C-alpha cells in the first residue's frame, strides 16, 4: 500500500502538470451532462464522469446497466447470478453488498429509484447515460456513496416518430423493442416504448435434459406523458416489467488440499459443461419478478427561481425456487435420527435417489456414501429445496427550490422523504420427490415440509434535507459546496410461526430457542435509527478554453439495517460454539469449530471519506481525462454466505476499515472524419486495515474489487456512394484479478469446518472480452451484425467463498452470442 501511495501521488502530479502542455485551439464538440442537476459541459464538471450519448448507445447496443458498466473504467458488476433482481455494482473498490442497500444511486429522468432490483432493468428508450464516480449523496441523494448512474430517456417529439427493432441470435435468443412518440395537442406529447427478450441460455441441466440453468424471458412497457402549461411542466411516467427465468446459477468447488485432488479445485478451472462440473439439479429453478411503477414530476419556473418536485411509487415482487444446498451436509440424508415421520420420509427418499443416481457423486474419498460425496446441488432429494421471497413497496417524494438567474452564485435546497416496506423470506424444505410448493411455510404432512425458515417484514422511514451552492469566483475558477443530512428509522418484525422443524425437531428458526431448552418463544421486534451528515466540496479551474483541472472531497453514507432474525443465533450455535460439520456427520461428537467470525442480527451504517484530483480537456482531436483518488471506508458492508448441517444463510456483515487508492485515465483520438480510437484504464490498490468480524483478514484486499480494468476500442463511420452509411464498433474490456471474500490466500488455521482451506484458488483470474458490431443503414432501415464475447472467453461472473465450508459457489459468465439485428425508424 505504501508503494502504491507513491504511484498515486505521482499520477496526481502528472495530472496537475498536464495543462501546462501546449494545446491546439481546435476543440471537439462538447458533451452536455446533468452531473450536478444542472445542464453543463462535461469538461466543467469537477468530478470523473463517463458518458454514453444517444449515438454511442446506438453504436454499442447498450441497454442495461451490465452493458454500461463494461464500457466504463473502474466499474464492475455482478448481476443475475443468484436472482434476477440481484445486482451489485462496484465503483473504485466500493461494492453494494447483496441483501443490503446499493452503493450506487440510480436516477432516471431526475427521479431517484430506491429498489436495488431495478439497477439492471430496462428503463425505456434511453437518450443518454452518465456514470459518476465518488460520493454523490450530497447532490444525488440516498445510496450514492460510491457514485451514481444517471439515465435520461426519450422525451416526446414534435412530430410522430417511432422505431421497431428485432434481433435474432444463438441459443434461442431473440428480442423485440420499439417506441412511438408524438404530440398531443399544442403543448403536450407522449412516448410509449416496449421491450421483450427470451433466451434458452448457455447451459443445460444434464439430469433433466432441459435448458433450465440460465434461461430467461423478459418484457416491459414504459409510458411517458409531458405537458407544458405556461411556466409549469408536468412529466408523468408509468412502467410495468416482468421476468421469468432460472435462478441461482452456480456450481461448487472445494478448497481443501488436505482431502486430496478431488476436494481441491481452482475455481477458474471449472468447466460448466463437462460431466464433473455440469448442472445436475432435480428441481427446475424458477425466478419470477414483477415491477409496477408510477411517477409524477413538476418543474415550475418563477422569475428568479425554479421549483422541482416529484413523487414515485414502486412495487417489485420477486420469488425463486431451486434445489437446496444441503446434500453434502446430510441435513436430509441422516434426518431419520429425529424419529419424526417427515424426517424418516426425507431420509428414505434421499437414500433411494442416492442409489439411483450414484454416478453423479464426486469421485473422491467421501463423507456420506462409500463411492463419493454429493455436491451442494445434486440430482437427488438429499439437498432439499429452497424458496425465497423478496417483495418491496416504496413511496418517495422530493421537493427542490433552485436559483434561476445568470448570477455567479447558484444555489439549491430541498427535502426528501421515503417509506419502504420490504418482506424477505428464505425457506428450506425437504424434497420428498413429490414436487415443490411455492410458499414459505409448508406443514409437516405436506409433500414439501419446511425445515428452516427466515421470514421478516422490514420497514424504513427516511427523511433528508439538502442544499448546495456553486460560485463562479472568476472566469476560470468555480467552487462548490453541498451538504445533505439523512436520517433512517428502521424496524423489523419476525413472521416465522412458532412450530418445530419436522426434520430435526429443533426450532424452525434458531432465534425462537436461544437457550436450547426446546421452549419456543416469539422473536421480538427490533428498531434502529441511522443518520449521517454528508458534505461535499468541489473546485474546478479552467487553465484554458480546452483544459480544466478539478478536485473534490466528500463523505459517503449507506444506512445500516437488519439481517433476517435468527442469523446471529445460527452462527453461534453451529460455527462458533457448535460441533464441526465433519464430526457431526460421522460421529455426532461435539468438537468445537471455533470460527473467528462474528455475526450480528443488525449491521452498522457504512461511511466513507473520498478525495479526488484530476484534469480533463481536449487538444486538437484528442480528448483526455486523468484522475487520482483516495477513499477510506468505515464499516464497509459485505455479503457473507454460510452453509452446513443447519442449511444455508445469507447475511450482511461489516468490515471495520478499508483503505482504497487508485489512478484512472481515458483518451479518445479522432483519426479523421470516419474513425475514432479510444482507451481507458483504472488501477487501484485496497487494504483491509481493521476487521473485528474476522481478525485474521487484516491486510487483505477489499472484496468484489478488481485490481484493474482496461477498455480499448474503435468507432468507424463511413458514408457510402449509394447513400448508405456503414458503422462499425469494437470494444475490448479486460477485467483484472478479483477476490470475492475477506478470507483470501491460504488459511492455515483450523477453524474451517473440515480442515484448513486454500482460498488463493478461490479468486477470479483476469479475463478479456471482445464485443463487435457492424451495420449498414439506408434511410430509415438499418441492419447490424453483432457478437458479444466474440472469442468465446470463458470467465466467471461471481465466486462466493463460504469460508467455514472451505469451498466456493461459482457462477459462469456469458459465453459467445452472435446475432443479427434489424431496425426501422419512421
JOHU-V299944 format. One record per backbone hydrogen bond with DSSP energy under -0.5 kcal/mol. CO is the residue of the C=O (numbers start at 1). NH is the residue of the N-H. E is the energy in kcal/mol with one decimal. If there is no record, write none. Layout:
CO	NH	E
CO	NH	E
This chain:
1	5	-1.8
2	6	-1.3
3	7	-1.5
4	8	-2.7
5	9	-2.7
6	10	-2.2
7	11	-2.4
8	12	-2.7
9	13	-2.3
10	14	-2.4
11	15	-2.2
12	16	-2.2
13	17	-1.7
14	18	-1.4
17	20	-1.8
17	21	-0.5
18	21	-1.7
26	620	-1.1
30	32	-0.5
31	42	-2.8
33	40	-2.0
34	37	-2.4
38	36	-0.6
40	33	-2.9
41	44	-1.3
42	45	-1.1
45	47	-1.9
47	49	-0.6
48	133	-1.9
50	131	-2.9
51	53	-0.5
52	129	-2.3
53	57	-2.5
54	58	-1.9
55	59	-2.2
56	60	-2.3
57	61	-1.7
57	62	-0.5
64	67	-1.1
64	68	-1.8
65	69	-2.8
66	70	-1.1
67	71	-0.5
68	71	-1.4
69	72	-2.0
72	75	-1.2
74	92	-2.7
76	90	-2.7
78	88	-3.1
81	249	-1.4
82	248	-3.1
83	80	-0.6
83	86	-1.7
85	87	-0.9
86	80	-1.9
87	89	-0.6
88	78	-2.0
89	91	-0.5
89	96	-0.6
90	76	-2.2
90	92	-0.5
91	94	-1.5
93	95	-0.5
94	91	-2.1
95	97	-0.8
97	100	-2.0
103	146	-3.0
103	147	-0.9
105	107	-0.6
105	149	-3.3
106	113	-3.2
107	109	-0.5
107	151	-3.3
108	111	-1.6
111	108	-2.6
111	113	-0.5
113	106	-0.6
115	118	-2.0
116	119	-1.6
118	121	-1.4
121	123	-0.5
124	126	-0.9
125	154	-3.1
127	54	-0.5
128	152	-2.5
129	52	-2.8
130	132	-0.6
130	150	-3.2
131	50	-2.4
132	148	-1.7
136	139	-1.1
136	140	-3.7
136	141	-0.7
137	141	-1.5
141	144	-1.1
144	136	-3.2
144	137	-0.5
146	134	-2.3
147	105	-2.0
148	132	-3.0
148	150	-0.6
149	107	-2.8
149	151	-0.6
150	130	-2.4
151	109	-2.9
152	127	-3.6
152	128	-1.6
161	181	-3.0
162	826	-2.4
163	179	-1.9
164	824	-2.6
165	177	-2.4
166	822	-2.8
167	175	-2.3
168	820	-2.8
169	173	-0.8
170	173	-1.3
171	200	-2.6
171	201	-0.6
172	174	-0.5
173	169	-2.9
174	198	-2.3
175	167	-2.7
176	196	-2.3
177	165	-3.2
178	194	-2.3
179	163	-2.1
180	192	-2.5
181	161	-2.7
182	190	-2.5
184	188	-0.5
187	228	-2.5
188	184	-2.7
189	226	-2.2
190	182	-1.8
191	224	-2.5
192	180	-2.3
193	222	-2.7
194	178	-1.9
195	220	-2.4
196	176	-2.5
197	218	-3.1
198	174	-2.3
199	216	-2.1
203	213	-0.7
204	206	-0.8
204	279	-0.7
205	209	-1.7
205	210	-1.3
210	205	-2.9
210	212	-1.7
212	285	-0.5
215	246	-2.0
216	199	-2.4
217	244	-2.8
218	197	-2.8
219	242	-2.7
220	195	-2.1
221	240	-2.3
222	193	-2.9
223	238	-2.0
224	191	-2.3
225	236	-3.1
226	189	-2.1
227	229	-0.5
227	234	-2.9
228	230	-0.5
229	232	-2.1
231	301	-2.7
232	229	-3.4
233	299	-2.3
234	227	-2.1
235	297	-2.1
236	225	-2.7
237	295	-2.4
238	223	-2.8
239	293	-2.1
240	221	-2.6
241	291	-3.0
242	219	-2.1
243	289	-2.3
244	217	-2.0
245	287	-1.8
248	250	-1.3
251	810	-3.8
253	808	-2.9
254	265	-2.5
255	758	-1.5
256	259	-2.0
257	260	-1.5
260	263	-1.4
261	264	-1.7
263	256	-3.1
266	269	-2.3
267	270	-1.1
270	272	-0.7
271	274	-1.5
274	277	-0.9
274	278	-1.9
279	206	-2.4
279	207	-0.7
283	285	-0.6
286	321	-2.0
287	245	-2.5
288	319	-2.1
289	243	-2.7
290	317	-2.6
291	241	-2.2
292	315	-2.5
293	239	-2.4
294	313	-2.9
295	237	-2.4
296	311	-2.2
297	235	-3.0
298	309	-2.2
299	233	-2.6
299	301	-0.6
300	307	-2.7
304	404	-2.4
305	302	-3.4
306	308	-0.5
306	402	-2.3
307	300	-3.0
308	400	-3.3
309	298	-3.0
310	398	-2.2
311	296	-1.9
312	396	-2.4
313	294	-2.4
314	394	-2.5
315	292	-2.3
315	317	-0.5
316	392	-2.8
317	290	-2.6
318	390	-2.8
319	288	-2.5
320	388	-2.4
321	286	-2.4
322	386	-2.9
326	329	-1.3
326	331	-1.1
327	330	-1.1
330	334	-1.4
332	335	-0.9
334	337	-1.3
335	338	-1.8
336	339	-1.5
340	344	-2.5
341	345	-2.4
342	346	-2.3
343	347	-2.6
344	348	-2.4
345	349	-2.4
346	350	-2.4
347	351	-2.6
348	352	-2.2
349	353	-2.1
350	354	-2.3
351	355	-1.9
352	356	-1.9
353	357	-1.5
355	358	-0.7
357	360	-2.1
358	361	-1.6
362	364	-2.0
362	373	-0.8
369	372	-0.9
372	369	-1.2
373	362	-3.0
376	327	-0.9
378	282	-1.0
380	383	-0.5
381	384	-1.3
381	431	-0.7
382	332	-0.6
383	326	-1.0
384	324	-1.6
385	429	-2.4
386	322	-2.1
387	427	-2.8
388	320	-2.2
389	425	-2.5
391	423	-2.8
392	316	-2.8
393	421	-2.7
394	314	-2.6
395	419	-2.4
396	312	-2.6
397	417	-2.4
398	310	-2.4
399	415	-2.1
400	308	-3.1
401	413	-2.2
402	306	-2.4
408	410	-0.6
408	472	-2.1
410	470	-2.8
411	403	-2.7
412	468	-2.5
413	401	-3.0
414	466	-2.3
415	399	-2.1
416	464	-2.6
417	397	-2.3
418	462	-2.9
419	395	-2.2
420	460	-2.2
421	393	-2.4
422	458	-3.9
423	391	-2.3
424	456	-2.5
425	389	-2.7
426	454	-2.5
427	387	-2.5
428	451	-3.1
428	452	-1.4
429	385	-2.5
430	432	-0.8
437	439	-1.7
442	450	-2.3
443	446	-1.7
446	449	-0.6
447	432	-0.9
449	430	-2.6
450	502	-0.7
452	428	-2.7
454	426	-3.0
455	495	-3.1
456	424	-2.3
456	458	-0.5
457	493	-2.2
458	422	-3.4
459	491	-2.4
460	420	-2.6
461	489	-2.8
462	418	-2.0
463	487	-2.0
464	416	-2.5
465	485	-2.6
466	414	-2.7
467	483	-2.9
468	412	-2.1
469	481	-2.5
470	410	-2.9
471	473	-1.3
471	479	-2.4
476	542	-2.9
477	473	-0.9
477	474	-1.6
478	540	-2.8
479	471	-3.2
480	538	-2.3
481	469	-2.7
482	536	-2.4
483	467	-2.3
484	534	-3.6
485	465	-1.7
486	532	-1.9
487	463	-2.2
488	490	-0.6
488	530	-2.7
489	461	-2.3
490	528	-2.3
491	459	-2.3
492	526	-1.9
493	457	-2.7
497	499	-1.8
499	508	-1.4
501	505	-2.4
502	343	-0.7
506	501	-3.8
508	453	-1.8
509	512	-2.5
510	513	-1.5
512	521	-2.4
513	516	-0.7
518	520	-0.7
526	492	-2.5
528	490	-3.3
530	488	-3.5
532	486	-2.2
533	535	-0.6
534	484	-1.2
535	555	-1.9
536	482	-2.7
537	553	-2.4
538	480	-2.7
539	551	-2.1
540	478	-2.6
541	543	-0.9
541	549	-2.7
546	618	-1.8
547	543	-1.4
547	544	-1.7
548	616	-2.5
549	541	-3.1
550	614	-2.5
551	539	-2.5
552	612	-2.4
553	537	-2.9
554	610	-2.6
556	608	-1.8
558	606	-2.6
561	603	-2.4
564	567	-1.7
566	570	-2.0
567	571	-1.7
568	572	-2.2
569	573	-2.6
570	574	-1.8
571	575	-2.4
571	576	-1.5
572	577	-2.1
575	595	-2.1
576	594	-0.6
578	593	-1.5
580	584	-2.5
581	585	-2.0
582	586	-2.4
583	587	-2.2
583	588	-3.0
583	589	-0.6
591	580	-0.5
601	563	-3.3
603	561	-1.8
606	558	-2.5
607	634	-3.3
608	556	-2.8
609	632	-2.3
610	554	-2.0
611	630	-2.3
612	552	-2.4
613	628	-2.5
614	550	-2.7
615	626	-2.5
616	548	-3.0
617	624	-2.6
619	622	-1.7
621	670	-2.1
622	619	-3.0
623	668	-2.4
624	617	-2.3
625	666	-2.6
626	615	-2.5
627	664	-2.7
628	613	-2.2
629	662	-2.3
630	611	-2.5
631	660	-3.0
632	609	-2.4
633	658	-2.3
634	607	-2.0
636	655	-2.4
638	653	-3.4
640	651	-2.3
642	649	-2.1
644	647	-2.1
647	644	-1.9
649	642	-2.5
651	640	-2.6
653	638	-2.8
654	656	-0.5
655	636	-1.8
656	635	-2.4
657	689	-1.7
657	690	-1.4
658	633	-3.1
659	687	-2.1
660	631	-3.1
661	685	-2.7
662	629	-2.6
663	683	-2.6
664	627	-2.8
665	681	-2.5
666	625	-1.9
667	679	-2.5
668	623	-3.0
669	671	-1.0
669	677	-2.5
674	717	-2.6
675	671	-1.4
675	672	-1.5
676	715	-2.9
677	669	-3.1
678	713	-2.4
679	667	-3.0
680	711	-2.7
681	665	-2.1
682	709	-2.0
683	663	-2.4
685	661	-2.4
687	659	-2.7
687	689	-0.8
688	699	-3.5
690	657	-2.4
691	694	-0.5
693	598	-0.9
694	697	-1.9
695	698	-1.5
697	700	-2.3
700	688	-3.4
702	705	-0.9
704	706	-0.5
705	739	-0.8
707	684	-2.4
708	736	-3.4
709	682	-2.1
710	734	-2.9
711	680	-2.6
712	732	-3.1
713	678	-2.3
714	730	-2.4
715	676	-2.5
716	728	-2.6
718	726	-3.0
720	723	-1.7
724	720	-3.1
725	777	-2.4
726	718	-2.7
727	775	-3.1
728	716	-3.0
729	773	-2.5
730	714	-1.9
731	771	-2.9
732	712	-2.4
733	769	-2.6
734	710	-2.3
734	736	-0.5
735	767	-2.1
737	707	-2.1
738	764	-2.3
739	704	-2.4
739	705	-0.8
742	744	-0.6
745	747	-0.6
745	759	-2.1
746	748	-0.9
753	582	-0.7
757	747	-3.1
757	759	-0.9
758	761	-1.1
759	762	-1.4
760	763	-0.5
761	267	-2.7
764	738	-2.2
767	735	-2.9
769	733	-2.7
770	790	-3.2
771	731	-2.7
772	787	-2.6
773	729	-2.9
774	785	-3.0
775	727	-2.7
776	783	-2.4
777	725	-2.6
778	781	-1.6
780	825	-2.3
781	778	-2.6
782	823	-2.8
783	776	-2.4
784	821	-3.4
785	774	-2.4
786	819	-2.4
787	772	-2.5
788	817	-2.2
789	792	-2.4
793	795	-0.7
795	813	-2.9
798	811	-2.9
799	801	-0.7
800	809	-2.0
801	803	-0.7
802	805	-1.0
802	806	-1.1
802	807	-1.2
803	806	-0.7
804	753	-2.5
806	255	-2.8
807	802	-2.9
808	253	-2.3
808	810	-0.6
809	800	-2.9
810	251	-2.5
811	797	-2.2
811	798	-1.4
817	788	-2.6
818	170	-1.4
819	786	-2.4
820	168	-2.6
821	784	-3.5
822	166	-2.9
823	782	-2.4
824	164	-2.2
